[in-house]
C-alpha cells in the first residue's frame, strides 16, 4: 500500500463519501448490496415504474483519481422508460461511462467494463427525419444481454439488440452492433471476432 500512496487517499475519500452514496441509492429505491465499493458519486436516473437491480460485489469508479485510465464522467445508471429493466449481476466493475436501458439490459456475474464505455439499448431518437420531428422519443429499442465473465475494454460502445457471449473480450474502442459468440475476442467498428479463446481444461 505504501508503494501506491494514491490508493490510500482513494480509500479515505471513498469512506468519507460512503453515507452520501448510500443515501443516493436509497432515494432511488436501490438496495445496498454486500461488498460494494463506490468511488465518487455515480449518477442514478431511475424512471418510476422501472426495475434497477445491482448485485453484490459492485464496484463503481466515478472520480478521475480512482483509476489510472481516468473517468471522464461519473458512472451513469439509467432506466429511460416505464417498464425498463436494468439487471446487473455480482462482482461487476465499471469506471466512468453509461448504462442506459429503455427496454432491457441484463448483465451477468463477474463482468468488467473499461473506462468511459457506453451500453445503450435504444437509438434515443427515430432515424427518419419526419418521424423525429413528429415523435422525437419514438426510437427503436432492443434488449442487450452480456453474459458472465465478459471483459469490455475502455471507450467501447455496445448498441441495442446484441448478445455478448460468456467469457468474451471486447477490444478497446470497439462498437458492438452484432452478437459476439462465447469465449471470443472481438474488436473494431463494427466489432468482429478476431480470435477464439481456448477452452479451459
Secondary structure, DSSP 8 states (H G I E B T S, - for coil): -TT-HHHHHHHHHHHHHHHHHHHHHHHTT----TT-EEES--EEEE-TT-EEEE-TT-EEE-SGGGSTT--SS--EEEE-STT-EEEE-SS-EEES-EEEESSEEEE-SS-EE-TT-EEESB-SS-SSHHHHHH-TT---B--EEE-TT-EE-TT-EE-TT-EE-TT-EE-TT-EE-S-B-TTEEEEEBTEEEEEE-----
